[in-house]
């Protein structure tokens, strides 16, 4: 049995990776775990939650898979990619997938373009139809500054470990991502220790890469990478 742990991003929920999870269930027989990190999900109550709790919860879910599966893959989206990288150093994971992984945060140039789109939609009375606005307005309102600092501390604690990642790794990044800049993917590719790594850019994809128009191409890349033999 193959297990696959999928980890969502900061202030997010399993819906961020849901299209990929559905694709995996349709094309594989893997046992898939998609946990909701402490303070996340529909409640989004991050006050007082420390980054170590996010890591611990992911570790517990991974340990369950390792107990029942012969080999385990880990997929991390955004902040989940940072947690996944940590797990890859400390646990016997077979392969690693990093999607829009947040080694850096906020792409000012693309974010400015996205905000301009919101302003135009606002003047046209269509702001409620703007996907980025709908998805992120609640996060902006309900995310404590202390929680953002915990996220930054997580990134700072994991960056020095990247050179210890020695398993096959696929890094995928949207070039139109206004939250995590493309330089984040380049940084991960340059600093992850394994020689068995692949970097894929999706030209028109924004941050929610599993929901983008190029997702079929992405999902095919993920399954193909995880299914290939001889990389480990």
C-alpha positions in Angstrom: 0.0 0.0 0.0 1.2 3.5 -0.9 0.2 6.4 1.4 0.1 10.1 0.5 -0.1 13.0 2.9 -1.4 16.3 1.5 -0.9 19.4 3.6 -2.7 22.7 2.9 -1.4 26.2 3.4 -1.4 29.1 5.9 -4.9 30.2 6.9 -6.2 27.6 4.4 -8.0 24.3 4.5 -8.1 20.9 2.6 -10.1 22.6 -0.2 -6.8 24.1 -1.4 -5.6 20.7 -2.5 -9.0 19.1 -3.1 -8.9 19.0 -6.9 -5.5 17.2 -6.7 -6.8 14.8 -4.0 -9.8 14.0 -6.2 -7.5 13.3 -9.2 -5.2 11.0 -7.1 -8.2 9.1 -5.9 -9.4 8.6 -9.5 -6.0 7.6 -10.9 -4.4 5.6 -8.0 -5.2 3.2 -5.2 -3.3 5.1 -2.7 -4.3 5.8 0.9 -4.6 9.6 1.1 -4.7 11.8 4.2 -5.7 15.4 4.1 -5.6 16.8 7.6 -6.8 20.3 8.8 -4.0 22.0 10.7 -4.7 23.4 14.2 -6.6 26.8 14.0 -7.3 26.4 10.3 -10.3 25.3 8.3 -13.8 26.8 8.4 -13.3 28.1 12.0 -10.0 29.9 11.2 -9.2 30.5 14.9 -5.4 31.1 14.9 -5.1 33.2 18.0 -2.6 31.5 20.4 -1.7 28.8 17.9 2.1 28.2 17.5 3.8 26.8 14.4 5.0 23.8 16.3 1.4 22.7 16.6 1.0 22.7 12.9 4.2 20.6 12.5 3.2 18.2 15.3 -0.3 17.6 13.7 1.3 16.9 10.3 3.8 14.5 12.0 1.0 12.6 13.7 -0.9 12.2 10.4 2.3 11.1 8.7 3.1 8.5 11.4 -0.4 6.9 10.9 0.4 6.4 7.2 3.9 5.1 7.9 2.4 2.5 10.3 0.1 1.1 7.6 1.8 1.8 4.2 4.9 0.4 2.7 5.9 3.8 1.3 4.6 7.3 1.8 4.7 10.4 -0.4 4.1 13.9 1.0 2.6 16.8 -0.9 2.7 20.3 0.5 0.9 23.4 -0.7 2.2 26.9 0.2 3.1 26.8 3.9 2.3 23.1 3.7 5.3 22.8 1.4 7.5 24.1 4.2 6.1 21.6 6.6 6.4 18.8 4.0 10.1 19.7 3.6 10.6 19.4 7.4 9.0 16.0 7.3 11.2 14.9 4.5 14.3 15.5 6.6 13.0 13.7 9.7 10.9 10.8 8.4 11.4 8.0 5.9 9.3 9.6 3.1 9.7 8.2 -0.4 9.1 11.3 -2.5 8.2 15.0 -2.0 6.0 17.4 -3.9 6.1 21.1 -3.3 3.3 23.2 -4.7 3.6 27.0 -4.5 5.8 26.4 -1.5 6.3 29.5 0.6 10.1 29.8 1.1 9.3 33.5 0.2 6.0 35.2 0.7 4.1 37.9 -1.4 5.0 38.7 -5.0 4.6 42.5 -5.0 4.5 42.9 -8.8 1.8 40.3 -9.4 -0.1 41.3 -6.2 -0.3 44.8 -7.6 -1.8 43.5 -10.8 -4.3 41.4 -8.8 -5.3 44.4 -6.7 -5.8 46.4 -9.9 -8.1 43.8 -11.2 -10.1 44.0 -7.9 -10.4 47.7 -8.2 -11.7 47.4 -11.8 -14.2 44.8 -10.8 -15.2 47.0 -7.9 -16.0 50.0 -10.2 -17.9 47.6 -12.5 -19.9 46.3 -9.5 -18.4 42.8 -10.0 -16.1 42.6 -6.9 -18.2 39.7 -5.5 -17.3 37.8 -8.6 -13.6 38.3 -8.3 -12.2 34.9 -7.3 -9.1 36.3 -5.5 -11.1 38.7 -3.5 -13.7 36.1 -2.5 -11.0 33.6 -1.4 -8.8 36.0 0.6 -11.0 38.7 2.1 -11.9 36.5 5.1 -8.2 35.6 5.6 -7.1 39.2 5.6 -9.8 40.2 8.1 -9.5 37.2 10.5 -5.7 36.5 10.6 -4.0 37.8 13.7 -0.6 39.4 13.2 0.8 36.9 15.8 -0.2 34.0 13.5 1.6 35.5 10.6 4.7 35.8 12.8 4.4 32.1 13.6 4.3 31.3 9.9 7.4 33.4 9.3 9.2 31.6 12.2 8.3 28.3 10.6 9.8 29.3 7.3 13.0 30.5 9.1 13.3 27.3 11.1 13.0 25.1 8.0 15.1 26.9 5.5 18.4 25.7 7.0 17.2 22.1 6.7 16.6 22.2 2.9 20.0 20.9 2.1 19.2 17.8 4.1 16.3 16.9 1.8 17.7 13.9 0.0 14.6 12.3 -1.6 13.2 12.9 -5.1 11.4 16.2 -5.1 9.1 17.9 -7.6 8.6 21.7 -7.3 5.7 23.3 -9.1 5.0 27.1 -9.2 2.6 29.4 -10.9 4.3 32.3 -12.7 1.3 34.5 -12.0 1.3 33.8 -8.2 0.7 37.1 -6.3 1.2 35.4 -2.9 4.3 33.3 -3.3 6.8 34.7 -5.9 8.5 32.5 -8.5 11.8 33.1 -6.8 10.6 30.9 -4.0 10.5 27.9 -6.3 14.0 28.8 -7.6 15.3 29.1 -4.1 13.9 25.7 -3.1 15.3 24.1 -6.3 18.8 25.5 -5.6 18.9 24.7 -1.9 17.2 21.3 -1.6 20.0 18.7 -1.3 18.8 15.9 -3.5 20.1 15.7 -7.1 16.8 14.1 -8.0 14.7 17.2 -8.4 12.5 18.8 -11.0 11.2 22.4 -11.3 8.0 23.1 -13.2 6.5 26.5 -13.9 2.9 27.0 -15.0 2.7 30.2 -16.9 -0.8 31.4 -16.2 -1.4 29.9 -12.7 -1.9 32.0 -9.6 -1.4 30.9 -6.0 -4.2 28.3 -5.8 -2.3 26.1 -8.2 -4.6 23.1 -7.7 -7.5 25.2 -8.9 -5.9 26.8 -11.9 -6.7 26.3 -15.5 -3.5 24.4 -16.0 -4.3 21.9 -13.2 -4.6 18.9 -15.4 -1.1 19.4 -16.6 0.1 19.8 -13.1 -1.8 16.7 -11.8 -0.3 14.6 -14.6 3.2 15.8 -13.7 2.6 14.9 -10.0 1.3 11.4 -10.7 4.0 10.7 -13.3 6.7 11.9 -10.9 5.5 9.9 -8.0 4.9 6.8 -10.1 8.3 6.7 -11.7 10.8 4.1 -10.5 14.5 4.5 -10.2 14.5 8.1 -8.8 15.2 7.1 -5.2 
